[in-house]
Amino acid sequence: MPVSEPVEMVERAMVLLRRRMTRRSLAGEAQVNDATFGVLDAVEAAERAGTPIGVSEVAAALSVDQPRASKLVAAAVEAGLIRREADQADGRRTLLVRTEAGRDLSERVHDHRRAKFAAAMADWSPADRADFARLLTRFIDAFG
C-alpha cells in the first residue's frame, strides 16, 4: 500500500522534531543532566496521572534496564529533586515523589518549553493555534 504524501510529511516532521527536541534543549537553564531530568519527568507524569511510581516504572518510562534506572533514581534523589517514600499499600515497595525543589524545577522547565512553543507559533492566528493543538493531541492519542 503506497504511503500518502501527508503521511510522509508528518513522518519527516516528527523525525526532525525528535532530533531538535532533546531533553537538554527543552530543559532550558535547568542545571541538571538529561538522565536525571528524565527521572523527574517520569515522576511528574505519574503524579499527574495519580499513579504511584517506583524504580521499575521509571525503567519502563525511560526504556532502560532496572539497574540503570536505580542509578538514575539515586542521582535524582542525591540532587534533591525526588525522594523515596514507603508505599502505604505495600510495605515492600518504595515510591518516588518530587520534592519542592523538583516541583520548582519542573515548573521552570514547563515555562521554558511553553515559551519556545509560543515563539514557534507567534505568527499563527489563534484559530491555527487551536486547530494545531486539537489535531496534535488527537494524533498523539491515536498514536498510542
Secondary structure, DSSP 8 states (H G I E B T S, - for coil): ----HHHHHHHHHHHHHHHH--HHHHHTT--S-HHHHHHHHHHHHHHHHT----HHHHHHHHT--HHHHHHHHHHHHHTTSEEEEE-SS-TT-EEEEE-HHHHHHHHHHHHHHHHHHHHHTTTS-HHHHHHHHHHHHHHHHHH-
